[in-house]
Amino acid sequence: MENSRRIHLSQVNQVFSRAIERGLEEEDLTQGEVEALLSARGRELSMLLMAADALRQKLVGDLVTYVINRNINFTNVCECNCGFCGFARGPDNPDAFTLTMEEVRAKVREARDFGATEICLQGGISPLIGLPYICDILGTIREEMPDVHIHALSPMEIEHAARLEGRPVREVLEELVDAGLDSIPGTAAEILVDRIRNVICPRKLSSSRWEEIISLAHGLGIPTTSTMMYGTIDTVADRAYHLLKLREIQDRTSGFTEFVPLPFVHGIAPISRATAGGPTGADDLRVIAAARLTLGTRIPNIQVSWVKMGEKLAQIGLTCGANDFGGTLMEENISSSAGANYGSVIEPQAIRRIIRDLGRTPAQRNTLYDIIG
């Protein structure tokens, strides 16, 4: 088998073959090597996907995890005007909404009845919403489900709350934890290259500020996920840099629980007109596989986004390096508003069927990847 693998590697690009070899040996890949993986086509693409799946099996085995959770988007009022977003509305827009506490309470009760172990809470960057409202939501969730894990508020939302309060981010994070926060989604990262961010999300925090807030959260013992939203105007080099930046942060903080690749949903979002059609299915699989070989043991859990990829392509992603199917969600407004058409809820039994169809073993987890069922 070893000789066969070397014969095949000898027939492809030397940088690519070295990246495959080094990735399988869990060595640190360079920027050029990650770019080579993300550029794989033809024979190289097949080899990349197989290598990533082999490393996945070595590092995390054949379990495929999922979480029973519920998303709550508490407002669509947002002042960021990101080019990839179809969700945001101005405060005077007739479609704008901000949930009342009773509406939040009703959604949490639905989550409890569904068997959710996690509530994921995110919303727009609204000039009308500050820290008191957010703490009220956290308290309301905790009243209804005392033991639920509250996964809430991107670094951008935390930055916004700190600005409105005129207080340091550290103090805001500590108050959020006191109110019930357990972990933070690592969204608002998009691509951690300011040249790209200045075009697609110029009113969001800078890449260095995102890193600063994530690192501060980790230092306070607050775990976070990590993400990459790709496929707008970013290049292979930008994606490679982003993955290596996540690896660097993890080396310093050890606070990331998972990596979630998020393909840009090309549809009705404003920037769609300036892009070539968004990422292809091959792009999605390349990113998953390259992430597995790049992040290795640093971030061992890699999730597929069935909301953005669709259930069928997400299933294939589990054969290309991913080991987690994500959550049931129950409600999802951000991707669907941008043009995604794969639904907003999936039943646990459907997830298990998808996993078993691959010959893999489904396992229900909690937010921090403890197996609970």
C-alpha positions in Angstrom: 0.0 0.0 0.0 2.8 2.4 0.9 4.6 1.7 -2.4 1.4 2.2 -4.3 0.7 5.5 -2.7 4.2 6.7 -3.5 3.9 5.7 -7.1 0.7 7.7 -7.5 2.2 10.7 -5.7 5.1 10.7 -8.1 2.8 11.4 -11.0 1.5 14.7 -9.6 2.8 18.2 -8.7 5.7 18.0 -6.3 4.4 20.7 -4.0 1.1 19.0 -3.9 2.5 15.5 -3.3 4.7 16.9 -0.5 1.7 18.6 1.1 -0.2 15.3 1.0 2.7 13.4 2.6 3.3 16.0 5.3 -0.4 16.4 6.0 -0.7 12.6 6.5 2.3 12.7 8.9 0.6 15.5 10.8 3.4 18.0 10.0 2.8 21.7 9.8 1.9 22.7 6.2 3.2 25.9 4.7 1.2 28.6 2.9 2.3 27.2 -0.5 1.4 23.7 0.4 -2.1 24.6 1.6 -2.6 26.6 -1.6 -1.5 23.5 -3.6 -4.2 21.4 -1.7 -6.9 24.1 -2.3 -5.9 24.2 -6.0 -6.3 20.4 -6.6 -8.0 19.3 -9.8 -8.4 15.9 -11.5 -6.2 13.2 -10.1 -4.9 15.5 -7.5 -8.4 16.2 -6.2 -9.2 12.5 -5.9 -6.0 12.0 -4.0 -6.7 15.0 -1.7 -10.1 13.7 -0.8 -8.8 10.2 -0.1 -5.9 11.5 2.0 -8.2 13.7 4.1 -10.6 10.8 4.7 -7.7 8.6 5.8 -6.4 11.3 8.2 -9.9 11.8 9.6 -10.2 8.1 10.3 -6.8 8.1 12.0 -7.5 11.2 14.2 -11.2 10.8 15.1 -12.3 7.4 14.0 -15.6 6.5 12.3 -18.1 8.2 14.5 -20.0 11.1 12.9 -21.4 13.4 15.5 -24.4 15.8 15.4 -26.1 18.1 18.0 -29.8 18.6 18.6 -30.0 22.4 18.8 -32.1 25.3 17.9 -31.2 28.6 16.3 -32.8 31.8 17.4 -32.2 34.9 15.3 -33.4 37.6 17.6 -33.3 40.5 15.1 -32.7 41.1 11.4 -32.1 44.9 12.0 -28.5 45.4 11.0 -26.3 48.4 10.1 -23.4 46.4 8.6 -24.7 46.1 5.0 -22.5 43.2 4.2 -22.4 42.4 0.5 -23.0 38.6 1.0 -26.1 39.1 3.3 -29.7 39.0 2.3 -30.9 38.8 5.9 -30.4 42.4 7.2 -33.1 45.0 7.2 -33.0 48.7 8.2 -35.0 49.6 11.4 -37.8 51.2 9.3 -38.1 48.4 6.9 -41.6 46.7 7.1 -39.9 43.3 7.2 -37.7 44.2 10.2 -38.2 42.3 13.4 -36.8 42.2 17.0 -38.1 39.4 19.2 -39.9 40.1 22.4 -39.0 38.1 25.5 -42.2 36.2 25.2 -41.4 35.3 21.6 -38.0 34.1 22.8 -39.6 32.1 25.6 -41.9 30.4 23.1 -39.0 29.4 20.9 -37.0 28.0 23.8 -40.0 25.9 24.9 -40.2 24.5 21.4 -36.5 23.6 21.6 -37.0 21.9 25.0 -39.9 19.8 23.6 -37.6 18.9 20.6 -34.9 17.6 23.0 -32.4 20.3 22.2 -29.2 20.5 24.3 -28.0 23.7 22.7 -29.6 27.1 21.9 -27.6 29.1 19.3 -28.4 32.8 19.5 -27.4 35.3 16.9 -28.8 38.5 15.3 -28.1 41.6 13.3 -25.9 44.5 14.5 -28.8 46.7 15.5 -28.3 50.3 16.8 -31.4 49.6 18.9 -30.1 46.6 20.8 -27.6 46.8 23.6 -26.2 44.6 26.3 -29.3 44.8 28.6 -31.5 43.3 25.9 -29.0 40.5 25.2 -28.6 39.7 28.9 -32.4 39.6 29.2 -32.5 37.0 26.4 -29.8 34.9 28.0 -31.7 35.0 31.3 -35.0 34.1 29.6 -33.3 31.1 28.0 -31.8 30.0 31.3 -35.1 30.3 33.1 -36.8 28.0 30.6 -34.0 25.5 30.2 -31.6 25.8 33.1 -29.2 23.1 31.8 -29.2 24.0 28.1 -25.9 25.1 26.6 -26.2 28.7 25.3 -24.0 29.2 22.3 -24.3 32.9 21.5 -23.1 36.1 19.9 -20.3 36.4 17.3 -17.3 38.6 18.0 -18.9 41.3 15.9 -22.0 41.3 18.2 -19.8 41.4 21.3 -17.8 44.3 19.8 -21.0 46.1 19.1 -22.3 45.6 22.6 -19.0 46.9 24.0 -19.1 50.0 21.8 -22.7 50.8 22.8 -21.8 50.4 26.5 -18.5 52.2 26.2 -16.9 49.3 28.1 -14.0 47.0 27.5 -14.8 43.7 25.7 -13.4 41.8 28.7 -16.1 43.3 31.0 -18.8 42.6 28.5 -17.8 39.0 28.1 -17.7 38.5 31.9 -21.2 40.0 32.2 -22.5 37.8 29.4 -21.1 34.7 31.1 -22.8 35.8 34.4 -26.1 36.1 32.4 -25.8 32.6 31.0 -23.4 32.5 28.1 -21.5 29.2 27.7 -19.7 29.5 24.3 -19.4 31.7 21.3 -19.8 31.0 17.6 -16.7 32.0 15.6 -18.7 33.6 12.9 -18.1 37.1 11.5 -14.7 35.8 10.5 -15.6 35.5 6.8 -12.1 35.6 5.4 -9.5 37.0 7.8 -7.9 39.2 5.1 -8.7 42.9 5.4 -8.3 43.4 1.6 -11.3 41.1 1.2 -13.2 42.4 4.2 -12.9 46.0 3.0 -15.0 44.9 0.0 -17.5 42.4 1.3 -18.0 43.6 4.9 -16.4 47.0 5.3 -18.4 47.9 8.4 -17.5 44.8 10.3 -14.6 44.5 12.7 -11.1 44.0 11.2 -9.4 40.6 11.1 -7.1 41.6 13.9 -10.0 42.7 16.1 -11.8 39.4 15.4 -8.7 37.5 16.5 -8.3 39.7 19.5 -11.9 39.1 20.8 -11.7 35.4 20.0 -8.4 35.1 21.9 -9.7 37.1 24.8 -12.7 34.8 25.0 -10.5 31.8 25.0 -8.3 33.4 27.7 -11.4 33.7 29.9 -12.2 30.0 29.4 -15.0 30.6 26.9 -14.8 28.1 24.0 -15.6 29.1 20.5 -16.1 27.5 17.1 -14.0 28.7 14.1 -15.4 29.3 10.6 -14.4 30.5 7.1 -16.9 32.0 4.7 -15.4 31.5 1.2 -16.4 31.9 -2.4 -17.0 35.6 -2.9 -13.9 37.4 -4.2 -11.4 35.5 -2.1 -8.5 33.6 -3.7 -6.9 30.3 -2.9 -4.1 32.2 -1.2 -6.7 34.0 1.0 -8.3 30.7 2.0 -4.9 29.2 2.8 -3.9 32.2 4.9 -7.2 32.0 6.8 -6.7 28.3 7.7 -3.2 28.9 8.8 -4.3 31.9 10.9 -6.9 29.6 12.7 -4.1 27.1 13.3 -1.9 29.9 14.8 -4.7 31.1 17.1 -5.4 27.5 18.3 -1.7 27.0 19.0 -1.8 30.0 21.4 -5.2 29.5 23.0 -6.6 26.0 22.4 -10.1 27.4 22.5 -11.6 26.3 19.2 -14.0 23.3 19.4 -14.5 22.8 15.7 -14.0 24.3 12.2 -17.0 25.0 10.1 -16.4 25.8 6.4 -19.3 28.1 5.2 -19.6 28.4 1.4 -21.0 31.7 0.2 -24.6 31.3 -0.9 -24.8 32.8 -4.3 -28.3 34.1 -4.9 -29.9 37.3 -3.9 -27.1 38.7 -1.8 -25.9 42.1 -3.2 -22.4 40.8 -4.1 -23.8 37.9 -6.1 -23.8 40.2 -9.2 -20.0 40.7 -8.9 -19.1 37.0 -8.4 -18.8 34.1 -10.8 -21.5 32.1 -9.2 -20.2 31.2 -5.8 -18.2 28.1 -4.8 -18.8 24.8 -6.7 -19.3 21.4 -5.0 -15.7 20.6 -5.8 -14.6 23.9 -4.0 -16.6 22.8 -0.9 -14.9 19.4 -0.8 -11.5 20.9 -1.4 -11.9 23.2 1.5 -13.1 20.4 3.8 -10.2 18.2 2.8 -7.5 20.9 2.9 -8.7 21.9 6.3 -8.4 18.4 7.6 -4.8 18.2 6.4 -3.9 21.7 7.6 -5.5 21.7 11.0 -4.7 18.1 11.9 -4.9 17.5 15.6 -5.2 21.2 16.4 -8.9 21.3 15.5 -9.9 17.7 15.1 -13.6 18.3 14.5 -14.7 19.5 11.1 -18.3 20.2 10.4 -20.3 20.1 7.1 -22.9 22.8 6.6 -26.0 21.0 5.3 -27.9 24.3 5.2 -25.5 25.8 2.7 -24.3 22.6 0.9 -27.5 20.6 0.9 -27.9 17.2 2.6 -26.5 15.2 -0.3 -23.2 17.1 -0.8 -22.8 17.4 3.0 -23.0 13.6 3.2 -20.2 13.4 0.6 -18.2 15.9 2.7 -18.2 13.3 5.5 -16.0 11.1 3.1 -13.6 14.0 2.5 -12.3 14.7 6.0 -15.3 16.0 7.9 -16.6 14.1 11.0 -19.6 16.2 12.2 -22.9 16.9 10.5 -23.8 19.9 12.6 -27.2 20.5 14.2 -30.9 20.2 13.7 -31.2 24.0 13.8 -35.1 24.1 13.8 -34.9 27.6 12.4 -32.4 29.2 10.1 -33.0 32.7 8.6 -29.6 34.0 7.5 -28.6 31.4 4.8 -32.2 31.1 3.5 -32.5 34.9 3.2 -29.4 34.9 1.0 -30.9 32.3 -1.3 -30.1 28.9 0.2 -33.0 26.4 -0.5 -32.1 23.4 1.6 -34.5 24.1 4.5 -34.0 25.2 8.0 -34.6 22.0 10.1 -33.6 18.4 9.9 -34.8 15.6 12.2 -32.3 13.6 14.2 -33.5 10.4 12.6 -32.8 11.8 9.1 -29.2 12.7 10.2 -28.6 9.2 11.5 -29.9 7.7 8.3 -27.5 9.9 6.2 -24.6 8.8 8.4 -25.4 5.1 8.5 -25.8 5.1 4.7 -22.1 5.8 4.5 -21.2 2.9 6.7 -20.3 5.2 9.6 -21.7 5.4 13.1 -23.9 8.3 14.2 -23.4 9.8 17.7 -25.3 12.6 19.4 -22.9 15.1 21.0 -23.2 18.2 23.1 -21.7 21.5 22.1 -18.3 20.7 23.5 -18.2 17.3 21.7 -19.0 15.0 24.6 -20.9 12.0 23.3 -24.3 11.8 24.9 -26.3 9.4 22.8 
